[in-house]
Amino acid sequence: MTQPYAHRTLPEGYDLYRTLDLIKDRKLLLILSAASLGLFLACWAGLVWLLQQLRPDLTPGRGSFEFRLSGIGGVLIPLLVLLGVVFAMVIVHEAIHGVCFWLFTGGRVKFAFKGAYAYAAAPDWYVYKQPYKVVSLAPLVLITVLGLLALLWVPANWVAPLMLLIAMNASGAVGDIYVVFLLTKLPGEALVQDFGEQMLLFTRNETHLGGN
């Protein structure tokens, strides 16, 4: 019988291994915030370099790629574009998480927006390590790959917003990357219960390590 991707109830023989809260753990939040900024800058630099190779006529300082700050419109338009990109990135990012949760569980997915923080979660399910890693990394991989492909053909005035979306999505995935890093250290039968703001990691206890 094929092993399920997730369970509605915690299987027998599992103990709580760790509680992970990326919001309330201030030290961890500070580290992830710094990592997020670093990743954004690295991604932006990489995208600029890639653009120079693929579409040299649209590199910064040439044509409509750059934002021209002239008058109130020159300030507001880039700001509105930035806000639009952030909003679109958050919606698409969390939607991909949600679709993946639904594919692996077939159950209800919880979406929430709390200020600058948004999440998709499956609090009613205990998801195995490997499918949970797919859920975590899917937005980073899909948006990056599709965004890079789109850079080959989008009109010039879409290039900068698209690059912003790719870079901001990558920087926003720092928490997902960190969770996947933690999961790589756990055995394959580890389970994750995701409440959005908090995650519970479960591993099989020693008395059940040799069981089915």
Long-range contacts (C-beta under 8 A, 24 or more apart in sequence): 3-128, 4-128, 5-104, 5-105, 5-127, 5-128, 5-131, 6-104, 6-105, 6-122, 6-125, 6-126, 6-127, 6-128, 6-131, 6-191, 7-125, 7-126, 7-191, 8-107, 8-124, 8-125, 8-126, 9-126, 10-126, 10-191, 10-193, 10-202, 11-126, 11-191, 12-208, 13-204, 13-205, 13-207, 13-208, 13-211, 14-126, 14-191, 14-202, 14-203, 14-204, 14-205, 14-208, 15-202, 15-203, 15-204, 15-205, 16-200, 16-201, 16-202, 17-186, 17-190, 17-201, 17-202, 17-203, 18-182, 18-200, 18-201, 19-198, 19-199, 19-200, 19-201, 20-179, 20-182, 20-198, 20-199, 20-200, 20-201, 21-197, 21-198, 21-199, 22-175, 22-178, 22-197, 23-117, 23-197, 23-198, 24-197, 24-198, 32-174, 32-175, 32-178, 35-174, 35-178, 36-171, 36-172, 36-174, 37-171, 39-170, 39-171, 39-174, 40-167, 40-168, 40-170, 40-171, 43-166, 43-167, 43-170, 43-171, 44-163, 44-167, 47-151, 47-163, 47-166, 47-167, 48-163, 50-148, 50-151, 51-151, 51-159, 51-163, 54-151, 54-152, 55-151, 55-152, 55-159, 58-156, 58-159, 63-156, 64-156, 64-157, 65-156, 65-159, 65-160, 66-160, 67-160, 81-160, 81-161, 81-164, 82-164, 84-161, 85-161, 85-164, 85-165, 85-168, 86-168, 88-165, 89-143, 89-165, 89-168, 89-169, 89-172, 90-118, 90-172, 92-139, 92-143, 92-169, 93-139, 93-143, 93-169, 93-172, 93-173, 94-118, 94-119, 94-120, 94-139, 95-120, 96-138, 96-139, 96-142, 96-143, 97-135, 97-136, 97-138, 97-139, 100-134, 100-135, 100-138, 101-125, 101-127, 101-135, 101-194, 104-131, 104-134, 104-135, 110-196, 112-196, 114-197, 117-197, 119-196, 119-197, 120-196, 121-194, 121-195, 121-196, 122-194, 123-193, 123-194, 123-195, 123-196, 125-193, 125-194, 126-191, 126-192, 126-193, 126-202, 127-191, 127-192, 127-193, 127-194, 128-188, 128-189, 128-190, 128-191, 128-192, 129-183, 129-186, 129-187, 129-188, 129-189, 129-190, 129-191, 129-192, 130-188, 132-183, 132-192, 132-194, 133-180, 133-183, 136-176, 136-177, 136-179, 136-180, 137-173, 137-176, 137-177, 137-180, 139-169, 139-173, 139-176, 140-169, 140-170, 140-173, 140-176, 140-177, 143-169, 144-169, 144-170
